[in-house]
């Protein structure tokens, strides 16, 4: 009788101990470090940096920890991204980047990390349309006019460099419209804009904010948005898909963690980022980039990133786009 009682008590203690241990593990997997470093793999001042700083300020209040932004520019975002890929998967180091992270990765054959396995997508922060733009001295008043001319004439388009979202978007247009506009890579959009105003470049696909006051100053002409539906930020402007069925490119920004970061911690960060991104302060900031906050959970964002990698990798192979070091 006593032996049976002792055995029952022992089993109960062991079970309780396992439950406590499991609870402790879950708590650890969901717990945050006192300081989170958010790496932006680009220079200060651009949208990645601006969004990351605003987000980190709100996240710090939401989560009760310090969130510090650190710029690690170089090699088109590769240097900063590689640093995050090497970091411990404990939530102390995160990456904030745009979809240029994906497009650059698929054309670089010497990456120091694997974009599919070195990171865990945490949350898409915001998403919006890009713009198809031509020089104001060109005759084109619609995307169809540009495409018709591109079938028989040499038309130059500019971008911020090999593997940039601007180049990849325009090469997607080349592919789907059956044209072959000539790529001229620059070190930044400002150079493209200068040459477009000067008449040396006829077209480009870029983000609204990168154009500055060129639209209002009638220095360039916007022909279409690249999203699947019309943008509320550009009422009345047609979609490129109305001319080239199936064409779709969005610019987006997201947060990543190193591979093997606990799922519970990823979920906690995703929930916090989505809540913060929907605040009026963040919405107003996103609106300057003609973008809106995302509603994707962590799994949905991970699936989206996989689709983007597949889409741009296929295009890079078909168009022969390779970054030579």
C-alpha positions in Angstrom: 0.0 0.0 0.0 2.8 2.4 1.0 4.8 1.3 -2.0 1.8 2.1 -4.3 1.3 5.4 -2.7 5.0 6.3 -3.0 4.9 5.3 -6.7 1.9 7.5 -7.3 3.5 10.4 -5.6 6.7 9.9 -7.5 4.9 9.8 -10.9 2.9 12.9 -10.0 6.1 14.7 -9.0 7.9 13.7 -12.2 4.9 14.8 -14.3 4.7 18.1 -12.5 8.4 18.5 -13.0 8.1 17.8 -16.8 5.3 20.3 -17.1 7.3 23.0 -15.3 10.3 22.3 -17.5 8.1 22.5 -20.6 6.6 25.7 -19.4 10.0 27.1 -18.7 11.2 26.1 -22.2 8.2 27.7 -23.8 8.7 30.9 -21.8 12.4 30.9 -22.8 11.4 30.4 -26.5 9.0 33.4 -26.2 11.2 35.6 -24.1 13.0 38.7 -25.5 16.5 39.9 -24.7 16.7 43.3 -23.0 18.2 44.9 -26.1 17.3 44.1 -29.7 19.6 45.2 -32.5 17.8 45.9 -35.8 20.3 45.9 -38.6 19.5 48.0 -41.7 21.9 46.9 -44.5 21.7 50.3 -46.2 22.9 53.8 -45.5 20.9 56.2 -43.3 18.1 58.3 -44.8 16.4 56.0 -47.3 13.1 54.2 -46.7 14.6 51.1 -45.1 16.3 53.3 -42.5 13.4 55.7 -41.9 10.9 52.8 -41.5 13.2 50.8 -39.3 13.8 53.7 -36.9 10.1 54.5 -36.6 9.3 50.9 -36.1 12.0 50.3 -33.5 10.8 53.3 -31.5 7.2 51.9 -31.4 8.4 48.3 -30.8 10.5 49.3 -27.8 7.4 50.8 -26.1 5.2 47.8 -27.1 7.6 45.1 -26.0 9.3 46.9 -23.0 12.8 46.4 -24.4 15.4 48.6 -26.1 15.4 48.3 -29.9 18.4 49.9 -31.5 18.9 50.5 -35.3 22.3 49.9 -36.7 23.2 50.7 -40.3 25.5 48.2 -42.0 25.6 49.3 -45.6 27.7 47.7 -48.4 27.5 45.3 -51.4 23.8 46.1 -52.1 22.7 45.0 -48.6 24.7 41.8 -48.5 27.2 42.9 -45.7 24.5 43.7 -43.2 22.4 40.7 -44.1 25.3 38.4 -43.7 25.9 39.7 -40.2 22.4 38.9 -39.2 22.7 35.4 -40.8 25.6 34.7 -38.5 23.9 36.0 -35.3 22.5 33.8 -32.5 18.9 32.9 -33.0 17.8 34.5 -29.7 15.9 37.5 -30.9 18.7 39.9 -30.1 19.6 40.6 -33.8 17.0 41.2 -36.5 17.3 42.3 -40.2 15.1 45.1 -41.7 15.2 45.1 -45.5 13.1 45.7 -48.6 12.4 43.2 -51.3 15.8 44.2 -52.8 17.1 41.7 -50.3 15.4 39.0 -52.4 16.1 40.4 -55.9 19.8 40.9 -55.1 20.1 37.5 -53.6 18.9 35.6 -56.8 21.5 37.3 -59.1 24.5 37.0 -56.7 26.3 33.7 -57.2 28.8 34.4 -54.3 26.4 35.1 -51.5 27.8 34.4 -48.0 24.5 33.0 -46.9 21.5 31.2 -48.3 18.4 33.5 -48.6 16.1 30.5 -48.1 17.7 28.8 -45.1 19.8 31.4 -43.3 16.8 33.5 -42.2 13.3 33.2 -40.7 10.9 35.7 -42.2 9.2 37.4 -39.2 6.9 40.1 -40.6 6.1 42.1 -43.6 5.9 45.7 -42.4 4.4 47.5 -45.4 3.7 47.0 -49.1 2.8 49.3 -52.0 2.9 49.9 -55.8 5.9 51.0 -57.9 5.6 53.3 -60.8 6.4 53.0 -64.5 7.9 56.4 -65.4 9.2 58.0 -68.7 11.0 61.2 -69.4 8.9 64.2 -70.0 10.4 64.8 -73.4 9.3 61.4 -74.6 6.1 61.0 -76.7 4.7 58.2 -74.5 1.3 58.9 -72.8 0.5 55.3 -71.9 2.3 52.0 -71.2 0.9 50.6 -74.5 2.6 53.4 -76.5 5.9 52.7 -74.8 5.7 49.0 -75.4 4.7 49.4 -79.1 7.7 51.7 -79.7 10.0 49.3 -77.8 9.2 46.6 -80.3 11.0 48.5 -83.1 13.2 51.1 -81.4 16.0 51.0 -78.8 14.8 52.4 -75.5 17.0 52.7 -72.5 15.8 52.2 -69.0 17.7 52.9 -65.8 17.9 51.3 -62.4 19.8 51.5 -59.1 22.0 48.6 -60.2 22.2 44.9 -61.1 19.6 42.9 -59.0 17.8 46.0 -57.9 14.0 45.8 -57.7 13.9 48.5 -60.5 15.9 46.4 -62.8 14.1 43.1 -62.1 10.7 44.8 -62.5 11.6 46.2 -65.9 13.1 42.9 -67.0 9.9 41.3 -66.0 8.1 43.8 -68.2 10.5 43.0 -71.0 9.7 39.3 -70.6 6.0 39.5 -70.4 5.5 42.2 -73.1 7.9 40.6 -75.6 10.2 43.7 -75.7 13.9 44.3 -75.0 14.6 47.7 -73.5 18.3 48.2 -72.7 19.4 48.3 -69.1 21.7 51.1 -67.9 22.7 50.5 -64.3 23.5 53.4 -61.9 24.7 53.6 -58.3 21.4 55.1 -57.3 18.0 56.4 -58.6 19.2 60.0 -58.4 21.6 59.3 -61.3 18.8 57.7 -63.3 16.5 60.7 -62.7 19.2 63.2 -63.7 19.8 61.3 -67.0 16.0 60.9 -67.6 15.5 64.6 -67.3 18.4 65.1 -69.6 17.0 62.7 -72.2 19.6 60.0 -72.0 17.3 57.5 -70.3 13.7 57.0 -71.5 12.1 54.8 -68.9 12.3 53.2 -65.4 10.3 51.4 -62.8 10.9 52.8 -59.3 9.2 53.7 -56.0 7.2 56.9 -55.7 9.4 58.4 -53.0 12.6 58.0 -55.0 11.2 60.4 -57.6 11.1 63.3 -55.0 9.4 66.3 -56.5 10.0 65.3 -60.1 6.4 64.3 -60.6 5.0 67.5 -59.2 7.6 69.5 -61.2 6.5 67.9 -64.4 10.1 66.6 -65.0 8.9 63.0 -65.6 5.6 61.4 -66.7 4.0 58.5 -64.8 2.3 56.0 -67.0 1.1 53.2 -64.7 1.3 51.5 -61.3 2.8 48.1 -61.0 0.3 46.7 -58.5 -2.6 44.3 -59.4 -5.2 47.0 -58.6 -5.2 50.8 -58.9 -3.5 52.6 -56.0 -5.5 55.0 -53.8 -2.4 57.2 -53.7 -2.5 57.7 -57.5 -6.3 57.8 -58.3 -7.1 57.3 -61.9 -3.7 56.0 -62.8 -4.0 52.7 -64.7 -2.3 49.5 -63.7 0.5 48.0 -66.0 -1.5 44.8 -65.9 -4.2 46.5 -67.9 -1.7 46.6 -70.8 0.4 43.5 -69.9 -2.0 41.0 -68.3 -0.6 39.2 -65.2 2.1 41.8 -64.6 2.5 42.4 -60.8 5.3 43.9 -58.7 4.9 45.4 -55.3 7.6 47.0 -53.2 7.7 45.7 -49.6 9.7 45.9 -46.4 10.1 43.2 -43.9 11.8 42.0 -40.8 13.9 38.7 -40.6 15.6 36.8 -37.8 18.5 34.3 -38.0 17.6 30.7 -38.9 16.4 28.5 -36.0 14.9 31.4 -34.0 12.1 29.8 -31.9 8.7 29.8 -33.6 7.1 31.2 -30.4 9.4 34.2 -30.4 8.9 34.8 -34.2 5.1 34.8 -33.6 5.4 37.2 -30.7 7.5 39.6 -32.8 5.1 39.3 -35.7 2.1 40.2 -33.6 3.9 43.2 -32.1 5.1 44.4 -35.5 1.7 44.1 -37.1 0.0 46.0 -34.2 2.6 48.8 -34.3 2.5 49.0 -38.1 -1.2 49.8 -38.0 -0.9 52.8 -35.8 -1.8 56.2 -37.3 1.8 57.3 -37.0 3.2 54.4 -39.0 0.4 54.6 -41.5 1.2 58.2 -42.2 4.9 57.4 -42.6 4.1 54.5 -45.0 1.8 56.8 -47.0 4.8 58.9 -48.0 6.0 55.8 -49.9 2.5 55.2 -51.2 2.4 52.0 -49.1 0.2 50.5 -46.4 0.8 48.1 -43.5 0.6 44.4 -44.0 -1.7 41.9 -42.4 0.4 38.8 -43.0 1.2 36.5 -40.1 4.7 34.9 -39.9 3.7 31.8 -41.9 2.0 33.8 -44.6 5.1 36.1 -44.9 7.4 33.1 -45.1 5.3 31.6 -47.9 5.3 35.0 -49.7 9.1 35.3 -49.5 9.5 31.8 -50.9 7.2 32.8 -53.8 9.2 36.0 -54.4 12.5 34.1 -54.5 11.1 31.6 -57.0 9.6 34.3 -59.2 12.8 36.4 -59.4 15.2 33.4 -59.6 13.2 32.2 -62.6 13.4 35.6 -64.2 17.1 35.9 -63.6 17.7 32.6 -65.3 15.5 33.5 -68.3 17.0 36.9 -68.8 20.6 35.9 -67.9 20.9 38.4 -65.1 24.0 37.7 -63.1 26.0 40.0 -60.7 29.7 39.8 -61.6 32.0 40.7 -58.8 
